[in-house]
């Protein structure tokens, strides 16, 4: 294990190079520290937020140190329960830092789909009052992330690589760079599909609203003074006709007397009663 960790260690001298490259590409530079020295080095390059690993959830002194830098903290919650999360949040907030996001995470590599547990995402948001998201360790490229976004996730973390056969513990379950590109496109399109919580007639529906909405019409020629009945009126789609009474007025129209001659197919209006 120590050898694996040593092979994964990021040399501090790489940090300013990576930060500069991210700035050139318009990418927010993030990095996960595991000790205070790493935090200090990241502060030197001007990191704007910290992504904290699940394994730091119960390291309350360390969380306080990171929080003391007054930067947003994105905290994964793999192998943690609600009690652990409460303690972690309390530690962070004790520094006056309330810029916190929590990620639902399953500490298994790769994580079987049945362990992803997306339903926790709205719980994290509602119960802890923070931005919620998903750190996904499943190999499936988009299923869990898209489900997470549909459930309100604002952050999605996904491991990616250029080759699943590269040495190291993460490459085998990481998605390919091409799959990552497609995932981002899929998420953006899903966000369009989600729309808003307001239920109303959309501008795109206006044409069909006018054409297909049902209204009360004459089902045969009606003479002035004739009583409206089931034999001479019907509920029909409006088509290109002018608008008549909505079906909710059906019972009120029945039994009333027609005020004018109404040709078959014409809509019944309030002025006709």
Secondary structure by P-SEA (a helix, b strand, c coil): caaaaaaacccccaaaaaaaaaaaacbbbbbbbccaaaaaaaaaacccccccccccccaaaaaaaaaaaccccccccccccaaaaaaaaaaaacccccbbbbbbcccccccccccccccaaaaaaaacccbbbbbcccccccaaaaaaaaacccbbbbbbccccccccccccccccaaaaaaaaaaaaaaaaaaccccccccccaaaaaaccbbbbbcccccccccccccccccccccccccccccccccccccccccccccccccccccccc
